[in-house]
Amino acid sequence: MLRLTELKLPLDHPPVALRTAILQRLELADDDLAGFSIFKRSYDARKKHALLMVYAVDVEVKNEAALLKKFRNDRHLAPTPDMAYQFVGRAPENLSERPVVVGFGPCGIFAALVLAQMGFKPIVLERGKAVRERTQDTWGLWRKHVLNPESNVQFGEGGAGTFSDGKLYSQIKDPRYLGRKVLTEFVRAGAPEEILYVSKPHIGTFRLVGMVEAMRHEIEALGGEIRFQQRVTDVLIEDGPDGKRIRGVTLASGETLRSNHVILALGHSARDTFEMLHARGVTMEAKPFSIGFRIEHPQSLIDKARLGPNAGNPLLGAADYKLVHHAKNGRAVYSFCMCPGGTVVAAASEPNCVVTNGMSQYSRNERNANAGIVVGITPADFPGDDPLVGIELQRRLEARAFELGGGNYDAPAQLVGDFIEGKPSTQLGSVEPSYKPGVHLTDLASALPDYAIEAIREALPAFDRQIKGFAMKDAVLTGVETRTSSPLRIIRDDDCQSVNVKGLYPAGEGAGYAGGILSAGVDGIRVAEAAALDMLGEAAGTRA
């Protein structure tokens, strides 16, 4: 197969036009093209009145060598790379140890799945509930103002990504095409095949629920075990001649599970577990993250600004955006986790705190667009060298948001026009907030540090110059967005093991090595491979 890229066609082209364009581009007769498949489809909207679809296709031709020679100077034609996933090994039948995976979000799911597919029969410990029970608990906060600290948007089967837009794209370097493995497994579990080729694939919450269950069933069918409502409260670490080594974990029930290979796929909100690991001497450090608000506009406004006369075209769907502004005070303000046609959701995991996040269904047909408008902060903003200082800042801001919202899990909100002018909001305008359980109009000036408020006030008019209407007076800001990424990193070596506790594998977003569903899944695969190779090496050494 050969991969042909940058093939451009008008938005409204008929299906047959793609084959015709391939024939013309490669100067082929019709019978010389045995077949083709779409590898990637995107669109170029720089000229809104002449929007183009952009394709990368894998083509099968009669004489590849001759065609490559003919187009040897064409950087848009090359052999199709081998994207098939290759397992790093296979567990021997007599392998006595079972690896333990802590957490069953995207990272934990793929770590467990790959281990199970290699025959290692992992034991998965998830502090929350199975996804359907978890969904009921999450609705309990959204509809009844009742928070379950162990079963919510952050904790439970599927992780925080289950209650999100289900975005499946990332900017990570992926020379082994592990992202393709992630997408392929999702399709096998019930995702639409289009996620394999659209430029910004997404799934949506309702579809993710069924997919997560299907992947769990496969892990179990391969000998893996998933235990829900099993919170890890301690790690068993022993000193040996070569340093510290993990020997297992202790659960809240008092049960001890022995294993020399423990994958920590915790997610970014397992604060009590981070604190326990720090107390046990596991090496970690504070890392940059971001804080801010959610902003809501009519989706129709974003569609018109981004797509012009093509707004509403079903092939394009709801429009998104990505914005960044470098403020005069040195802070970067940017849009985060933009959810077209979605809703703002309550994402708290601790009592008396308010946290926002964004979510969309596959259809993306809700009336509002929403995104985080967040400000980057670094460890330099924190006093001292405690790696947990970012967690304490998050907690303070979330507790303040709870207070500003009225103390009942309603979120504090303010109209954009009032926020820019520095006056409290008292009445909504044309934009109806989607946040459940509800919003309380107020002044958000005290919800974030002064430097963040100053930077966002400067950024909103700047964003309006890129998207007309972005700073509309009655767009709504809802606070606070604090869980953009983990505020710390559990440091690991090139073999994916903790730098000071062998056999402990920090992984995914919570450990500071991913940001989003796709990159977390990829990191889960990498760590599973590393653990498998170490187990196979130990087994070979034992037999010798």
C-alpha positions in Angstrom: 0.0 0.0 0.0 1.0 3.6 -0.6 -0.1 6.6 1.4 -1.1 9.7 -0.5 -1.6 12.8 1.5 -2.9 16.4 1.0 -5.6 15.4 -1.4 -8.1 18.3 -1.5 -11.7 18.3 -2.7 -14.6 20.7 -2.4 -16.9 20.2 0.6 -19.9 19.0 -1.4 -18.0 16.6 -3.6 -19.8 13.3 -4.6 -18.2 10.0 -3.3 -16.9 9.1 -6.7 -14.8 12.2 -6.8 -12.3 10.9 -4.4 -11.4 7.9 -6.6 -11.2 10.3 -9.6 -8.9 12.6 -7.7 -6.6 9.8 -6.8 -6.4 8.6 -10.4 -5.6 12.2 -11.6 -3.1 12.9 -8.9 -1.1 9.7 -9.6 -1.7 9.7 -13.3 -3.2 6.3 -13.3 -5.7 4.4 -15.5 -8.8 3.2 -13.7 -7.8 -0.4 -13.7 -4.3 0.4 -12.3 -6.0 1.4 -9.0 -7.0 -1.9 -7.2 -8.5 -0.1 -4.2 -8.1 2.6 -1.6 -9.1 3.4 2.0 -9.3 6.7 3.9 -6.6 7.0 6.5 -7.5 10.6 7.6 -10.2 13.1 6.7 -10.1 16.7 7.8 -11.2 20.1 6.5 -9.4 23.4 5.7 -11.7 26.3 6.7 -9.2 29.1 6.1 -11.4 30.3 3.2 -14.9 29.9 4.7 -16.6 30.5 1.3 -14.5 27.8 -0.4 -14.0 25.2 2.4 -12.0 22.1 1.3 -12.0 18.5 2.5 -8.5 17.2 3.0 -7.8 13.5 2.7 -4.9 11.1 3.3 -5.6 7.8 1.6 -3.9 4.4 1.4 -4.0 3.2 -2.2 -3.3 -0.2 -3.7 -1.8 -0.1 -7.2 -0.5 -2.7 -9.6 3.1 -1.5 -9.7 4.1 0.3 -6.4 7.8 0.4 -7.2 7.3 2.2 -10.6 4.9 4.7 -9.1 7.3 5.5 -6.2 10.1 6.0 -8.7 7.9 8.3 -10.8 7.0 10.4 -7.8 10.2 10.1 -5.9 10.4 13.8 -5.2 6.8 14.0 -4.0 6.7 14.3 -0.2 3.0 13.5 -0.3 3.5 9.9 -1.5 5.2 7.2 0.5 4.8 3.5 1.5 2.1 3.1 4.0 3.7 2.4 7.4 2.9 -0.9 9.3 0.5 0.2 12.0 -0.3 -3.3 13.3 0.3 -3.7 17.0 2.9 -6.3 18.0 2.8 -7.7 21.5 6.1 -7.7 23.3 5.7 -11.1 24.8 3.5 -13.8 26.1 3.0 -15.0 29.7 4.3 -18.5 30.3 1.7 -21.0 31.5 3.4 -21.4 34.9 3.7 -17.7 35.7 2.6 -17.5 39.4 2.5 -13.7 39.9 -0.4 -11.5 38.7 0.2 -7.8 38.1 -2.0 -5.3 39.9 -3.5 -2.3 38.1 -4.8 0.5 40.4 -7.5 2.5 38.6 -9.8 1.7 35.7 -9.9 4.8 33.6 -8.5 5.0 30.1 -4.9 4.3 31.2 -5.9 1.4 33.6 -8.2 -0.1 31.0 -5.6 -0.3 28.3 -2.9 -1.5 30.7 -5.2 -4.3 31.9 -6.4 -5.1 28.4 -2.9 -5.5 26.9 -1.7 -7.5 29.9 -4.7 -9.7 29.6 -4.2 -10.1 25.9 -0.6 -11.3 26.6 -1.9 -13.8 29.2 -0.8 -12.1 32.4 -4.4 -12.1 34.0 -4.2 -8.7 35.8 -6.1 -7.8 38.9 -7.7 -4.4 38.6 -8.6 -2.4 41.7 -11.1 0.5 41.1 -12.1 2.6 44.1 -15.4 3.6 42.4 -18.3 1.6 41.1 -19.1 -0.1 37.8 -20.0 2.4 35.1 -23.8 2.2 35.2 -24.0 2.4 39.0 -21.5 5.2 38.9 -23.7 7.1 36.4 -26.6 6.9 38.8 -24.4 8.4 41.6 -23.2 11.1 39.3 -26.8 12.1 38.4 -27.3 12.2 42.2 -25.0 15.3 42.4 -26.4 16.8 39.2 -30.0 16.4 40.1 -30.2 16.2 43.8 -27.1 18.1 45.1 -25.8 14.9 46.7 -22.1 14.0 46.3 -20.7 10.5 46.7 -17.0 11.0 47.2 -16.2 7.5 45.9 -18.5 7.4 42.9 -18.7 10.6 40.8 -17.3 12.2 37.6 -13.7 11.5 38.7 -14.0 8.0 40.3 -15.4 4.8 38.9 -15.2 2.6 35.8 -14.0 4.5 32.8 -12.4 7.3 34.8 -13.0 11.1 34.2 -13.0 10.6 30.5 -16.4 8.8 30.6 -18.1 12.1 31.5 -16.4 14.2 28.8 -16.6 14.8 25.1 -14.9 11.5 24.5 -12.1 13.3 22.5 -9.7 10.8 20.9 -7.0 13.0 19.5 -3.6 14.0 20.9 -0.4 15.7 20.0 1.9 13.1 21.5 4.7 11.6 19.5 3.6 8.1 18.6 6.2 6.4 16.3 4.8 2.9 17.1 1.2 3.9 16.3 0.0 2.9 19.8 -2.8 5.4 19.3 -4.0 3.2 16.4 -4.2 0.3 18.8 -6.3 2.4 21.2 -8.7 3.5 18.4 -8.9 -0.1 17.0 -9.8 -1.5 20.4 -12.5 1.2 20.8 -14.0 0.2 17.5 -14.0 -3.4 18.5 -15.8 -2.4 21.7 -18.5 -0.5 19.7 -17.2 2.9 18.7 -18.1 4.1 15.2 -15.4 3.2 12.6 -15.1 6.8 11.6 -12.9 7.4 14.7 -10.1 5.7 12.7 -10.0 8.4 10.1 -11.7 11.7 11.1 -9.2 14.3 12.1 -10.7 15.0 15.5 -12.5 11.8 16.6 -14.9 11.8 19.5 -17.4 9.3 21.0 -19.5 11.0 23.7 -20.5 9.8 27.1 -23.5 7.5 26.3 -21.4 5.5 23.8 -18.4 5.3 26.1 -20.5 3.6 28.8 -21.2 0.6 26.6 -17.7 0.5 25.3 -16.1 0.5 28.7 -18.3 -2.4 29.7 -17.3 -4.4 26.6 -13.6 -3.9 27.3 -14.1 -5.0 30.9 -15.8 -8.2 29.7 -12.9 -8.9 27.4 -10.4 -8.5 30.2 -12.4 -10.9 32.3 -12.8 -13.4 29.5 -9.0 -13.5 29.2 -8.6 -14.3 32.9 -8.3 -10.7 34.3 -10.2 -9.6 37.3 -11.8 -6.2 38.0 -12.7 -5.4 41.6 -14.9 -2.3 42.2 -15.2 -0.3 45.4 -11.6 -1.4 46.3 -9.7 1.7 47.4 -5.9 1.3 47.9 -4.9 2.8 51.3 -1.3 1.7 51.4 1.6 0.2 49.4 3.9 -2.5 50.7 7.5 -1.5 50.1 10.5 -3.5 51.2 14.2 -2.6 51.3 16.5 -4.9 49.5 20.1 -5.1 48.3 19.2 -3.1 45.2 17.0 -0.6 46.9 13.2 -0.4 47.5 10.8 -2.8 45.9 7.0 -2.9 45.8 5.5 -6.1 47.2 1.8 -5.4 47.1 -1.0 -3.1 48.2 -3.4 -2.8 51.2 -7.1 -2.1 50.6 -9.5 -0.1 52.7 -11.1 -3.4 53.7 -7.8 -4.4 55.3 -7.1 -7.0 52.7 -3.5 -7.3 51.3 -2.8 -8.2 47.7 0.8 -9.4 47.0 2.4 -8.5 43.7 5.9 -7.4 42.6 4.4 -5.3 39.7 1.9 -2.6 40.5 0.7 -0.1 37.9 -0.6 3.1 39.3 -3.2 4.4 36.8 -4.8 6.7 39.4 -6.2 9.6 37.5 -5.6 13.2 38.4 -8.0 13.4 41.4 -6.8 10.6 43.7 -5.5 13.1 46.2 -5.6 10.8 49.2 -3.5 8.2 47.3 -1.0 10.8 46.3 -0.6 11.8 49.9 -0.2 8.2 51.0 2.5 7.6 48.3 4.3 10.8 49.4 4.3 9.7 53.0 5.7 6.3 51.9 8.6 8.1 50.2 7.7 7.5 46.6 9.6 10.2 44.6 7.3 12.9 43.1 7.4 16.5 42.2 5.0 19.4 41.6 4.3 20.1 38.0 2.5 22.9 36.0 -1.2 22.8 35.5 -3.9 25.4 34.8 -6.9 27.0 36.5 -9.8 29.0 35.2 -13.5 29.0 34.3 -15.9 27.3 31.8 -17.3 29.7 29.2 -20.6 29.1 27.3 -21.8 30.6 24.0 -24.6 29.6 21.7 -23.2 26.9 19.5 -24.7 28.7 16.5 -22.4 31.7 17.2 -19.3 29.4 17.1 -20.5 27.6 14.0 -21.0 30.9 12.1 -17.7 32.3 13.2 -15.7 29.2 12.3 -17.5 27.8 9.3 -19.2 30.8 7.7 -21.8 29.8 5.1 -21.0 26.1 5.7 -22.3 26.3 9.3 -24.7 23.4 9.9 -23.3 21.2 7.3 -23.8 17.6 8.7 -20.4 16.5 7.4 -18.7 19.2 9.4 -20.8 18.9 12.6 -20.6 21.4 15.4 -17.6 23.7 15.1 -14.8 23.8 17.7 -12.0 26.2 18.5 -8.6 26.4 20.0 -7.4 29.8 21.4 -4.4 31.1 23.2 -3.4 34.6 24.5 -0.1 35.7 26.1 -1.2 38.3 28.7 0.9 41.3 29.7 1.5 39.9 33.2 3.3 37.0 31.6 0.5 34.4 31.9 -0.7 32.2 29.1 -4.5 32.0 28.8 -5.9 29.3 26.5 -9.0 27.3 25.7 -9.1 23.8 27.2 -11.2 20.7 26.5 -13.6 22.5 24.1 -16.9 20.7 24.0 -19.1 21.6 20.9 -22.8 21.3 21.5 -22.2 20.1 25.0 -22.9 20.9 28.7 -20.9 22.1 31.7 -21.0 19.4 34.4 -20.3 19.2 38.1 -17.0 17.3 38.6 -16.3 17.5 42.3 -14.9 14.5 44.1 -14.6 16.0 47.6 -17.3 17.3 49.9 -18.0 21.1 50.0 -16.1 21.7 46.8 -17.3 22.9 43.3 -15.4 21.8 40.2 -16.5 22.2 36.6 -15.8 20.2 33.5 -17.2 19.9 30.0 -19.1 17.0 28.4 -20.7 16.3 25.0 -22.7 13.4 23.6 -21.8 11.9 20.2 -24.4 14.0 18.5 -23.0 17.3 19.9 -26.4 18.8 19.4 -27.0 20.7 22.7 -27.6 24.5 22.3 -24.3 25.7 23.9 -20.7 25.4 23.2 -18.4 25.4 26.2 -14.7 25.3 26.9 -12.3 25.9 29.8 -10.7 29.3 29.7 -7.6 28.6 31.9 -4.4 30.2 33.0 -1.2 28.3 33.3 0.6 28.1 36.6 3.9 26.5 37.6 5.6 25.3 40.7 7.3 28.6 40.9 3.9 30.1 42.0 4.0 27.9 45.1 6.1 28.5 48.2 8.4 25.8 49.3 9.2 22.5 47.6 6.4 20.2 48.8 5.1 18.2 45.7 1.6 18.4 47.1 1.2 22.2 47.1 -0.7 22.1 43.8 -3.4 19.9 45.4 -3.7 22.4 48.3 -4.3 25.2 45.8 -6.9 23.2 44.0 -8.7 22.5 47.2 -8.7 26.2 48.3 -10.1 27.3 45.0 -12.8 24.5 44.9 -13.9 25.3 48.5 -14.1 29.0 47.6 -16.2 28.2 44.6 -18.5 26.1 46.8 -18.9 29.1 49.1 -19.5 31.6 46.2 -22.1 29.2 44.7 -24.2 29.3 47.8 -22.9 26.2 49.7 -25.1 23.6 48.0 -23.0 22.5 45.0 -24.5 25.2 42.7 -21.6 26.8 40.8 -20.7 30.5 40.9 -21.3 32.2 37.5 -21.0 35.6 35.9 -21.8 37.1 32.6 -18.7 37.9 30.5 -19.6 41.5 30.1 -19.9 42.0 33.9 -16.7 40.0 34.5 -14.7 42.3 32.2 -16.2 45.4 33.8 -15.6 44.0 37.3 -19.2 44.1 38.6 -21.4 41.2 39.9 -24.0 39.7 37.7 -27.6 39.7 38.9 -29.6 38.5 35.8 -28.9 36.1 33.0 -29.1 37.2 29.3 -29.6 35.2 26.2 -27.3 32.3 27.2 -28.8 29.8 29.5 -26.2 28.0 31.6 -26.1 24.2 31.2 -24.4 23.4 34.5 -26.3 21.1 36.8 -27.4 21.2 39.6 -27.5 25.0 38.9 -25.6 28.3 39.0 -25.6 31.2 41.4 -24.8 34.6 39.8 -22.1 36.5 41.6 -18.7 38.2 41.1 -16.0 35.7 40.2 -13.2 38.1 41.0 -12.3 36.3 44.2 -12.6 32.8 42.7 -9.1 32.7 41.4 -5.8 34.4 42.2 -5.6 38.0 41.1 -3.0 37.2 38.3 -5.5 34.7 36.8 -8.4 37.1 36.9 -6.3 39.9 35.3 -5.1 37.6 32.5 -8.5 36.2 31.7 -10.0 39.7 31.6 -7.4 40.7 29.1 -7.7 37.5 27.0 -11.5 37.5 26.4 -11.5 40.7 24.2 -8.4 39.3 22.4 -10.3 36.1 21.7 -13.2 38.1 20.4 -10.9 39.4 17.6 -10.4 35.8 16.5 -14.0 34.6 17.0 -16.5 37.4 16.6 -18.9 37.4 19.5 -16.6 35.5 21.9 -16.7 38.3 24.4 -20.5 38.8 24.0 -21.8 40.4 27.1 -24.2 37.7 28.1 -22.0 34.7 27.5 -21.6 32.9 30.8 -18.5 32.1 32.9 -18.9 29.3 35.4 -16.3 28.5 38.1 -14.1 26.8 38.8 -12.0 24.7 36.4 -9.1 23.2 38.4 -8.7 19.6 37.3 -7.1 20.4 33.9 -4.3 18.0 34.6 -2.5 16.4 37.6 -0.7 19.0 39.8 2.2 16.6 40.4 4.3 14.0 38.6 5.4 10.6 40.1 8.9 10.4 38.6 9.7 7.3 36.7 12.7 5.9 34.7 12.9 5.0 31.0 11.6 1.5 32.0 8.5 3.2 33.3 9.3 2.2 36.9 9.4 4.6 39.8 12.9 6.0 40.2 13.1 4.8 43.8 10.6 1.9 44.1 11.2 -0.9 41.6 8.1 -2.7 40.4 5.9 0.4 40.9 4.7 1.8 37.5 3.3 5.4 37.7 1.1 5.8 34.6 -1.4 8.0 32.8 -2.7 11.4 33.6 -2.6 11.2 37.4 1.1 10.4 37.4 1.8 13.2 35.1 2.4 11.3 31.8 -0.8 11.9 29.8 -3.5 14.4 29.1 -6.8 13.0 27.7 -8.2 9.7 26.8 -6.0 8.8 23.8 -2.6 9.7 25.4 -3.7 8.0 28.7 -4.6 4.8 26.7 -1.2 4.9 24.9 0.6 5.3 28.2 -1.3 2.4 29.6 0.0 0.2 26.8 3.6 1.4 27.2 3.5 0.7 31.0 1.8 -2.7 30.5 4.6 -3.6 28.0 7.3 -2.5 30.5 5.8 -4.5 33.3 5.3 -7.6 31.1 8.9 -7.5 30.0 10.1 -7.2 33.6 7.9 -10.1 34.6 9.2 -12.2 31.7 12.8 -11.4 32.6 12.2 -12.4 36.2 10.6 -15.6 35.2 13.5 -16.5 32.8 15.9 -15.7 35.6 14.0 -17.9 38.0 14.0 -20.9 35.6 17.7 -20.4 34.9 
